[in-house]
Amino acid sequence: MLDTTLQLTETCFRFVQLMCEGHHLGMQHYIRDQLDNLHSVNVVFEVAQLMKDLCLSLVPRLYPVLITGFALLTEVCQGPCSMNQFVLLNNGTVSYTHLTLPTKRIV
């Protein structure tokens, strides 16, 4: 069940990433604020929160989801989309990404 959830999460991350490809500023804003809906969901914030949780419980089976999630977060900020950068900065994204980096030098 967990593996299915991880695969679905990875697929959803990739889908949203592809929607923002090519510095599509309109879509980058839309995934943060859906002004045409009754209830807006800040997808950038929610993805960053999930990534934080995944980084705190780092195990090898999470690697594909983490890689795809970081690619998504990179894509939503490119352009640059300063409002999404602001969301990630305020969420502390940089402070937990170091958990995924090796502590020993790899030669």
C-alpha positions as CSV (number, residue, x, y, z in Angstrom):
1,M,0.0,0.0,0.0
2,L,2.8,2.5,0.9
3,D,4.7,1.7,-2.3
4,T,1.5,2.4,-4.3
5,T,1.1,5.7,-2.5
6,L,4.7,6.6,-3.1
7,Q,4.4,5.8,-6.8
8,L,1.2,7.9,-7.1
9,T,2.9,10.8,-5.3
10,E,5.8,10.6,-7.7
11,T,3.5,10.6,-10.7
12,C,1.5,13.6,-9.3
13,F,4.8,15.5,-8.7
14,R,5.9,14.8,-12.2
15,F,2.5,15.9,-13.7
16,V,2.6,19.3,-11.9
17,Q,6.3,19.7,-12.8
18,L,5.4,19.2,-16.5
19,M,2.6,21.8,-16.2
20,C,5.2,24.4,-15.1
21,E,7.9,23.4,-17.7
22,G,9.3,26.2,-19.8
23,H,8.9,28.8,-17.1
24,H,5.1,28.9,-17.5
25,L,4.5,31.8,-15.1
26,G,0.8,31.5,-15.3
27,M,0.8,27.9,-14.2
28,Q,3.4,28.6,-11.6
29,H,1.1,31.2,-10.0
30,Y,-2.0,29.0,-10.5
31,I,-0.6,26.1,-8.5
32,R,0.0,28.5,-5.6
33,D,-3.3,30.4,-5.8
34,Q,-6.4,29.2,-7.6
35,L,-8.3,32.5,-7.6
36,D,-11.1,31.0,-9.7
37,N,-12.0,28.4,-7.1
38,L,-14.0,28.7,-3.9
39,H,-11.2,27.1,-2.0
40,S,-7.6,27.7,-3.1
41,V,-4.8,25.2,-2.2
42,N,-1.2,26.4,-2.1
43,V,0.2,23.4,-3.9
44,V,3.8,24.8,-3.6
45,F,3.5,25.0,0.2
46,E,1.8,21.5,0.5
47,V,4.5,19.9,-1.7
48,A,7.2,21.6,0.4
49,Q,5.6,20.3,3.6
50,L,5.5,16.8,2.3
51,M,9.1,17.0,1.1
52,K,10.1,18.1,4.6
53,D,8.4,15.1,6.1
54,L,10.0,12.8,3.6
55,C,13.4,14.3,4.3
56,L,13.0,13.7,8.0
57,S,12.3,10.0,7.5
58,L,14.9,9.4,4.8
59,V,15.0,5.8,3.5
60,P,16.0,4.5,0.1
61,R,12.5,3.7,-1.1
62,L,11.7,7.5,-0.8
63,Y,14.6,8.5,-3.1
64,P,12.5,8.5,-6.4
65,V,9.8,10.6,-4.8
66,L,12.4,13.0,-3.3
67,I,14.2,13.4,-6.6
68,T,10.9,14.1,-8.4
69,G,9.7,16.4,-5.7
70,F,12.9,18.5,-5.8
71,A,12.6,18.7,-9.5
72,L,9.1,20.0,-9.1
73,L,10.1,22.6,-6.5
74,T,12.9,23.7,-8.8
75,E,10.5,24.1,-11.7
76,V,7.9,26.1,-9.8
77,C,10.6,28.7,-8.9
78,Q,12.3,29.1,-12.3
79,G,11.6,32.0,-14.5
80,P,12.1,33.3,-11.8
81,C,8.8,33.1,-10.0
82,S,9.6,35.2,-7.0
83,M,6.3,34.5,-5.2
84,N,6.9,30.7,-5.2
85,Q,10.5,31.4,-4.1
86,F,9.1,33.3,-1.2
87,V,6.8,30.5,-0.2
88,L,9.7,28.0,-0.2
89,L,12.0,30.4,1.7
90,N,9.4,31.0,4.4
91,N,8.7,27.3,4.6
92,G,12.3,26.5,5.5
93,T,12.9,24.4,2.4
94,V,16.6,25.1,2.3
95,S,17.0,24.1,6.0
96,Y,15.8,20.5,5.4
97,T,17.2,19.8,1.9
98,H,20.7,19.4,3.5
99,L,19.3,16.2,5.1
100,T,19.3,14.5,1.6
101,L,23.0,15.4,0.9
102,P,25.8,13.0,1.8
103,T,27.8,14.0,4.8
104,K,31.0,12.3,3.5
105,R,32.7,13.4,0.3
106,I,32.1,11.0,-2.5
107,V,35.0,10.7,-4.9
